[in-house]
Amino acid sequence: MKVSELTSSSRRVDIKLRILSIETPRDVRTSRGSARVATATAGDETGTIKLSLWNDDIDLVSEDSVIQITNGYVKTFQGEKQLSSGIYGELVVVDDPMFPSREAIMSGTAEED
């Protein structure tokens, strides 16, 4: 799946992205108790999307990391589409030297395969 294919109701999202930026983590209260969350911007050759990073996932990634999300979902938060791996999904850092660079994604010059 690619960023351009994501809708605000996308479920079972399997996608590879590069982390472009990460905001400072903050503490929030959820229905499950307290948690840490950070909002990142991530993208591929088709566009960018906000990404919610929860708890341990925050420490797993850094700017320029390439990640693979399996079984994620998209929702609308504060008027923007936002992707999350959620409780049932998985986020892992992958080594993919062929994935478009941060600069190419941000400038919109990344080429699709």
C-alpha positions in Angstrom: 0.0 0.0 0.0 1.1 3.6 -0.7 0.4 6.9 1.2 -1.7 8.1 -1.8 -4.0 5.1 -1.4 -4.8 5.8 2.3 -8.2 7.2 3.3 -9.5 8.3 6.7 -11.2 4.9 7.1 -8.3 2.6 5.9 -7.9 -0.5 8.0 -5.5 -3.4 7.9 -2.8 -1.1 6.4 0.5 -2.7 5.5 2.9 0.1 4.4 6.6 1.0 4.3 7.5 4.7 5.1 10.4 6.9 5.8 10.3 9.0 9.0 10.7 12.6 8.0 10.3 14.4 11.3 9.2 13.6 14.9 7.7 16.0 17.4 8.6 15.9 21.1 6.7 13.1 22.9 4.0 14.1 25.3 2.1 12.3 28.1 -1.6 11.7 27.5 -4.5 10.0 29.3 -6.4 7.4 27.3 -9.2 5.0 28.1 -6.5 2.4 28.9 -4.6 4.8 31.3 -1.6 7.0 30.7 0.7 6.8 27.7 3.4 8.6 25.8 2.6 9.7 22.2 4.6 11.6 19.6 3.4 12.7 16.2 5.8 12.1 13.3 5.5 12.9 9.6 6.3 9.9 7.4 6.1 9.4 3.7 6.9 7.4 0.5 7.2 8.3 -3.1 3.4 9.1 -3.3 3.1 11.6 -0.4 3.3 12.2 3.3 1.0 11.4 6.3 1.0 12.1 10.1 2.0 9.1 12.1 1.1 8.4 15.8 3.9 6.8 17.7 2.9 5.3 21.0 5.1 4.4 24.0 8.0 2.0 23.0 7.6 2.8 19.3 8.8 6.4 20.0 12.2 5.1 21.1 12.3 2.6 18.2 12.4 5.2 15.4 14.4 8.3 14.6 14.3 10.8 11.7 15.3 9.1 8.5 14.4 5.6 9.7 12.5 3.3 7.2 9.6 1.6 9.0 7.2 -1.2 8.1 3.7 -1.0 9.6 1.6 -4.1 9.5 -2.1 -4.1 10.3 -2.3 -0.4 11.0 -5.2 2.0 10.6 -6.0 5.6 9.6 -8.3 8.0 11.3 -8.9 11.7 11.2 -7.5 13.7 14.1 -7.7 17.5 14.2 -8.8 17.5 10.6 -5.8 15.5 9.2 -5.4 11.9 8.3 -3.3 10.1 10.8 -1.8 6.6 10.6 -1.2 4.4 13.6 -0.1 0.8 14.2 -2.6 0.6 17.1 -2.9 -2.2 19.6 -3.2 -5.0 17.0 -0.6 -3.7 14.5 3.1 -3.8 14.4 5.8 -1.2 13.6 9.4 -2.3 12.9 12.4 -0.5 11.6 13.7 -2.1 8.4 16.9 -1.7 6.4 16.0 -0.7 2.9 18.7 1.3 1.1 16.6 1.5 -2.1 13.7 3.2 -0.4 13.4 6.9 -1.5 15.5 9.3 0.5 14.1 11.8 3.0 15.1 14.7 0.7 13.4 13.1 -2.4 10.2 12.5 -0.5 10.1 16.0 1.0 10.8 17.6 -2.4 8.4 15.4 -4.2 11.0 14.1 -6.6 11.0 10.5 -5.5 10.2 8.2 -8.4 7.7 5.4 -8.2 8.8 1.9 -9.2 
